[in-house]
């Protein structure tokens, strides 16, 4: 994988979100707004919420969600040591079925850092 993989994911995600918003009803728009609000600064810092989102995404085995939260974590300058601990939490909660997603997560993190 490479920088192109990161760019491809981010551009593709934006394109698909734009398509969804063309068809979106008030309910879909409300859900997207709620998602945005949940990850904003509050009693917990936004960076902590992104780490929580990453753990949940690992456990739920959603590769797109994992990539999104990794991108956000990169923006918040999460260290490799912090990331390793968060990935370990996701692995212990999710079990061995998380391992393929963990592998792809680490590869995507490497791609983000190479970007």
GINOR-V586601 format. One record per residue. N is the residue number from 1. D_FIRST is the distance of its C-alpha to the first C-alpha in Angstrom with 1 decimal. Layout:
BEGIN
n->[N,N]
d_first->[D_FIRST,D_FIRST]
END
This chain:
BEGIN
n->[1,2,3,4,5,6,7,8,9,10,11,12,13,14,15,16,17,18,19,20,21,22,23,24,25,26,27,28,29,30,31,32,33,34,35,36,37,38,39,40,41,42,43,44,45,46,47,48,49,50,51,52,53,54,55,56,57,58,59,60,61,62,63,64,65,66,67,68,69,70,71,72,73,74,75,76,77,78,79,80,81,82,83,84,85,86,87,88,89,90,91,92,93,94,95,96,97,98,99,100,101,102,103,104,105,106,107,108,109,110,111,112,113,114,115]
d_first->[0.0,3.8,7.3,7.6,5.9,8.5,11.1,10.8,11.5,14.2,15.8,15.9,17.4,19.9,20.9,21.5,23.5,25.5,26.3,27.4,29.6,31.3,32.6,32.9,36.2,37.6,36.4,32.7,33.0,34.8,32.1,29.4,31.8,32.5,28.8,28.6,31.8,30.9,28.0,30.2,32.3,35.1,36.7,33.2,30.9,28.1,25.5,27.1,27.0,23.2,23.0,25.3,23.3,20.2,22.5,24.0,20.7,19.6,23.1,23.1,19.7,18.5,14.7,15.2,17.8,15.7,13.1,16.1,17.9,15.1,15.1,18.8,18.9,17.0,19.6,22.3,21.1,20.9,20.8,18.7,22.0,22.7,19.3,19.9,23.3,22.3,19.8,22.7,25.0,22.8,22.6,26.3,27.3,25.1,25.4,23.4,22.3,19.9,18.0,15.3,14.8,15.0,12.2,9.8,11.5,11.0,7.3,7.6,10.5,8.8,6.7,10.2,11.9,10.2,11.2]
END
